[in-house]
Amino acid sequence: MNSYTTPSFVKRCSVNPVLSAADIPYDSVQIYNAGITRYQGKYVMVFRNDYNRTEADFRAARDESEKNGTPYRTPMNVRINLGLATSDDGIHWEVAPKPCFAIETDEIERVYDPRLTVIDGRCYLCFAVDTRHGVCGGIASTEDFEHFDILSMTSPDNRNMVLFPEKINGKFMRLERPFPVYSRISPEAFDIWSACSPDCRYWGENRLLLGAEQVPYCNSKIGPAAPPVKTPKGWLTTIHAVRKVDQPLYAWHPNWKKIYYGGLMLLDLEDPTKIIGLSKRPLLVPETDYELTGMRGSVIFPGGIILEDSGEVKIYYGAADTVECLATADLGDLLAFCDPA
């Protein structure tokens, strides 16, 4: 079913998962898809925390469906907030005593999937929100992770937004994944686009960056994953890519048939709308128990990368939509993995 393997130069952290629901001092069921950065002398993580639906709830809904011969109905709407954790080494994390960010209004139902980028000494948070009328992407800024200034919110449907850590030609730049209503490629061929802004509030100059059909290990959708990091060879960034399969995979709910891979892309330093390198096979493949089993098994989503002074790259990723994990690799190996575009 899965013909790919993680390349040998990628090393999973021996203490994986580095964060799970058991580490959270408030209601928590799943911890994943976190944003990670270095800020004010610490590693900082803002993580997605799903806290009201358990595996038992999903199993009970499945049992009821099978017993009564009725269509499966997902148990209750998920409740989500964003939690905060800090670390001195990027491996062992101290979780703040309460969530740091949540939005719930008559229109907005939940906020999730944070990404962190530091620009000019201030931390920016990209996030997604589910509204009654679609999925929107938002950007907020903070200096203390207690007070957030919401700068921008897209119209539906947009998601997976990440900011570059410095301005390009005097402008903020981001990668994003809009949801086209109609695509000539396939019903779920969601792609990666770029956009620019003079002030991080008003965005335009939208441009297609990478189509799903250009990724060899994808037959469905792609999207941005971690915010790019600057290297001597170009802007290095991870992507996520989805491959649909015929046979159901492990999940708390029935009929899960998607594998999520982590991929790698290299963009031109002067013009990041130009792809100069792209991995022809996945960088991270679901292989371990904590990646194969969970709320949705066979899922890897690399939401944060940190380039250390030593040349080591820390790659943080959500696994099975249930826990947060860490892998490491040498920068030289990662750059070599990006085949010339």
Stockholm file with secondary structure:
# STOCKHOLM 1.0

chainA/1-341         MNSYTTPSFVKRCSVNPVLSAADIPYDSVQIYNAGITRYQGKYVMVFRNDYNRTEADFRAARDESEKNGTPYRTPMNVRINLGLATSDDGIHWEVAPKPCFAIETDEIERVYDPRLTVIDGRCYLCFAVDTRHGVCGGIASTEDFEHFDILSMTSPDNRNMVLFPEKINGKFMRLERPFPVYSRISPEAFDIWSACSPDCRYWGENRLLLGAEQVPYCNSKIGPAAPPVKTPKGWLTTIHAVRKVDQPLYAWHPNWKKIYYGGLMLLDLEDPTKIIGLSKRPLLVPETDYELTGMRGSVIFPGGIILEDSGEVKIYYGAADTVECLATADLGDLLAFCDPA
#=GR chainA/1-341 SS CCCCCCCTTCEECTTCCSBCGGGCSSSCSEEEEEEEEEETTEEEEEEEEECSCCHHHHHHHHHHHHHHTCCCCCCSCCCEEEEEEEESSSSSCEECSSCSBCCCCSSEEEEEEEEEEEETTEEEEEEEEEETTEEEEEEEEESSSSSEEEEEECCSSEEEEEECSSCBTTBEEEEEEECCSCCSSCTTCCCEEEEEESSSSSCEEEEEEECGGGCTTCSSCEEECSCCEEETTEEEEEEEEEEECSSCCCBSSSCCCEEEEEEEEEECSSCTTSEEEECSSCSBCCCSHHHHSSSBSSBEEEEEEEECTTSEEEEEEEETTTEEEEEEEEHHHHHHHSEEC
#=GC SS_cons         CCCCCCCTTCEECTTCCSBCGGGCSSSCSEEEEEEEEEETTEEEEEEEEECSCCHHHHHHHHHHHHHHTCCCCCCSCCCEEEEEEEESSSSSCEECSSCSBCCCCSSEEEEEEEEEEEETTEEEEEEEEEETTEEEEEEEEESSSSSEEEEEECCSSEEEEEECSSCBTTBEEEEEEECCSCCSSCTTCCCEEEEEESSSSSCEEEEEEECGGGCTTCSSCEEECSCCEEETTEEEEEEEEEEECSSCCCBSSSCCCEEEEEEEEEECSSCTTSEEEECSSCSBCCCSHHHHSSSBSSBEEEEEEEECTTSEEEEEEEETTTEEEEEEEEHHHHHHHSEEC
//
